[in-house]
Amino acid sequence: MKLIVWIVRLVIFLVLLLLALANTDEVPLHLFLGHTWTAPLILIGLAFFVVGMLMGVLATLPSLVRQRFDLRRARRALEQAQRDASGVQQQPPILPPV
């Protein structure tokens, strides 16, 4: 199964590489206020991919920080509960008189 996954990954990589090599023409990207950026199409595509990845990471960052905070609080509560449980001495059972 792992071999099939790696073969699929290799095929996808090769298709994308060939597509990138076929699209090296200079294209203009019209920005705000009349600015224009002229670069190879693959470079513009890569730039948008990187910006999209950064936006995705920044979007998940608040929930990641919140989860780490909750995990730290739960670990502290568990340690406190374990200390409280170990501090309680167990009394020997009361035996009836003989």
C-alpha positions as CSV (number, residue, x, y, z in Angstrom):
1,M,0.0,0.0,0.0
2,K,2.8,2.4,0.9
3,L,4.4,1.7,-2.5
4,I,1.2,2.7,-4.3
5,V,1.0,5.9,-2.3
6,W,4.7,6.8,-3.2
7,I,4.1,6.0,-6.9
8,V,1.0,8.3,-6.9
9,R,3.0,11.0,-5.2
10,L,5.8,10.7,-7.8
11,V,3.4,10.8,-10.7
12,I,1.7,14.0,-9.3
13,F,5.1,15.6,-8.7
14,L,6.3,14.8,-12.2
15,V,3.1,16.2,-13.7
16,L,3.4,19.4,-11.7
17,L,7.1,19.7,-12.6
18,L,6.4,19.3,-16.3
19,L,3.5,21.8,-16.1
20,A,5.8,24.3,-14.3
21,L,8.5,23.9,-17.0
22,A,6.0,24.4,-19.7
23,N,4.7,27.7,-18.2
24,T,7.9,29.8,-17.9
25,D,6.6,32.7,-20.0
26,E,6.7,36.1,-18.5
27,V,3.2,37.3,-17.5
28,P,2.2,40.6,-16.0
29,L,0.3,40.7,-12.7
30,H,-1.6,44.0,-12.3
31,L,-1.6,45.2,-8.7
32,F,-3.3,48.1,-7.0
33,L,-2.7,51.7,-8.0
34,G,-1.3,50.9,-11.4
35,H,1.6,48.8,-10.2
36,T,2.5,45.8,-12.4
37,W,4.7,42.8,-11.5
38,T,6.1,40.9,-14.5
39,A,7.5,37.5,-13.6
40,P,7.4,33.9,-14.9
41,L,4.0,32.3,-14.4
42,I,5.4,29.5,-12.2
43,L,7.0,32.1,-9.9
44,I,3.7,33.9,-9.5
45,G,1.9,30.6,-8.9
46,L,4.5,29.7,-6.3
47,A,4.2,33.1,-4.6
48,F,0.4,32.7,-4.3
49,F,0.9,29.1,-3.0
50,V,3.3,30.3,-0.3
51,V,1.0,33.2,0.7
52,G,-2.0,30.8,0.9
53,M,0.0,28.4,3.1
54,L,1.0,31.3,5.5
55,M,-2.6,32.4,5.7
56,G,-3.7,28.9,6.6
57,V,-1.0,28.6,9.3
58,L,-2.0,32.0,10.7
59,A,-5.7,30.9,10.7
60,T,-5.0,27.8,12.8
61,L,-2.6,29.5,15.2
62,P,-5.2,30.8,17.7
63,S,-6.8,27.4,18.1
64,L,-3.4,25.8,18.5
65,V,-2.5,28.2,21.2
66,R,-5.8,27.7,23.0
67,Q,-5.4,23.9,22.8
68,R,-1.9,24.1,24.3
69,F,-3.2,26.4,27.1
70,D,-6.0,23.9,27.9
71,L,-3.6,21.0,27.8
72,R,-1.2,22.7,30.2
73,R,-4.1,23.5,32.6
74,A,-5.3,19.9,32.5
75,R,-1.9,18.5,33.2
76,R,-1.5,20.8,36.2
77,A,-5.0,19.7,37.5
78,L,-3.9,16.0,37.0
79,E,-0.7,16.6,38.9
80,Q,-2.6,18.3,41.7
81,A,-5.1,15.5,41.9
82,Q,-2.3,12.9,42.0
83,R,-0.6,14.8,44.8
84,D,-3.8,15.0,46.8
85,A,-4.5,11.3,46.3
86,S,-1.0,10.3,47.4
87,G,-1.2,12.5,50.5
88,V,-4.2,10.8,51.9
89,Q,-3.1,7.9,54.1
90,Q,-5.1,4.8,54.0
91,Q,-6.3,3.6,57.4
92,P,-6.0,-0.1,58.1
93,P,-9.4,-1.9,58.2
94,I,-11.1,-2.1,61.7
95,L,-11.1,-5.7,62.9
96,P,-13.9,-7.0,65.1
97,P,-12.9,-7.9,68.7
98,V,-11.9,-11.5,69.2
